[in-house]
Amino acid sequence: MKFKSQSQKSQMPEVNLVPMMDVVMTILTFFIIVSMTLTRGKGASVKVNLPSTQAGASQEKAPQPIVVTLDAQGQLYLGKVPATLPEIAPQVTAYLQQDPQGVVLLKADRALSYEKVVQILGQLRAVGGDRVSLAIEG
């Protein structure tokens, strides 16, 4: 028979809290991430039934822009007529003086160098100020 010696005192069992805290933090992180992904789409937009309108119901007539086209070879056109920048400048000035809401629209081919487009755009802005726009697709 074996008796307990006095040197062996009964030890109280200990609960190690570090692994339990690791599990709790992992679960908390999981729920935070899940809740963020579930609410991301809902809070960003509000569902609204927008009214519809008939096409062309606007009372205000949009100004017709004067179109300057720059093709892939670098040739300028005013409307559909080939022209040079010195020929275009007085016509653009007259158009903008006649129509205070008028806009000059530059349509440049995407094959052109950026430098060429910016050069023509800058020269048109010197004539038309802030009413010169660059047309883009889309």
Secondary structure as UniProt FT lines:
FT   TURN            6..7
FT   HELIX           17..44
FT   TURN            55..56
FT   STRAND          66..70
FT   TURN            72..73
FT   STRAND          76..78
FT   TURN            79..80
FT   STRAND          81..83
FT   HELIX           85..98
FT   TURN            100..101
FT   STRAND          104..108
FT   TURN            110..111
FT   HELIX           114..128
FT   HELIX           129..131
FT   STRAND          132..134
//
